Amino acid sequence: MLLYQTDSILVSLEFSVKLLEIYCQTTHLSFLMLLLVTVLFFLSFWLRNRSDGNGTIELINTMGNINL
């Protein structure tokens, strides 16, 4: 279940990055703006998982093999 949630987060994050790359190419936005929006998108998932109690810790454990 946790791996499925993490995979879906990573797939949606990758999809949003691709959309932002296309958007930045068409509107000539800077790379810094792309990076800022990507970080904000990831933070929104982090805050959503944080409301589950230990969702953030499980996400960190899955993505970085950090034992807390």
C-alpha positions as CSV (number, residue, x, y, z in Angstrom):
1,M,0.0,0.0,0.0
2,L,2.8,2.4,0.9
3,L,4.8,1.6,-2.2
4,Y,1.7,2.1,-4.3
5,Q,1.2,5.6,-2.7
6,T,4.8,6.5,-3.2
7,D,4.8,5.4,-6.8
8,S,1.6,7.4,-7.5
9,I,3.2,10.5,-5.9
10,L,6.4,10.0,-8.0
11,V,4.4,9.4,-11.2
12,S,2.2,12.5,-10.6
13,L,5.3,14.6,-9.8
14,E,7.1,13.4,-12.9
15,F,3.9,14.2,-15.0
16,S,3.7,17.7,-13.5
17,V,7.4,18.3,-14.2
18,K,6.9,17.3,-17.9
19,L,3.9,19.6,-18.2
20,L,5.9,22.5,-16.6
21,E,8.8,21.9,-19.0
22,I,6.4,22.2,-21.9
23,Y,4.8,25.3,-20.4
24,C,8.2,26.9,-19.8
25,Q,9.3,26.2,-23.3
26,T,6.2,27.8,-24.8
27,T,6.2,30.9,-22.5
28,H,10.0,31.2,-22.1
29,L,9.9,31.1,-18.3
30,S,13.2,30.7,-16.5
31,F,14.5,27.4,-15.1
32,L,14.3,28.9,-11.6
33,M,10.5,29.3,-11.9
34,L,10.3,25.6,-13.0
35,L,12.3,24.6,-10.0
36,L,10.2,26.7,-7.6
37,V,6.9,25.3,-8.8
38,T,8.2,21.7,-8.7
39,V,9.4,22.2,-5.1
40,L,6.0,23.7,-4.1
41,F,4.2,20.8,-5.7
42,F,6.3,18.3,-3.7
43,L,5.8,20.3,-0.5
44,S,2.0,20.0,-1.1
45,F,2.3,16.2,-1.0
46,W,4.5,16.4,2.0
47,L,2.0,18.5,3.9
48,R,-0.8,16.2,2.8
49,N,1.0,13.2,4.1
50,R,1.9,15.0,7.3
51,S,-1.7,15.2,8.3
52,D,-1.9,11.3,8.3
53,G,0.3,11.2,11.4
54,N,3.4,9.2,10.4
55,G,2.9,9.4,6.6
56,T,5.9,11.7,6.3
57,I,8.2,9.4,8.1
58,E,7.0,6.4,6.0
59,L,7.5,8.4,2.8
60,I,11.1,9.4,3.9
61,N,11.8,5.8,4.8
62,T,10.6,4.5,1.4
63,M,12.4,7.2,-0.7
64,G,15.7,7.4,1.2
65,N,16.0,4.3,3.3
66,I,16.3,6.4,6.5
67,N,15.5,4.5,9.7
68,L,13.7,6.7,12.1
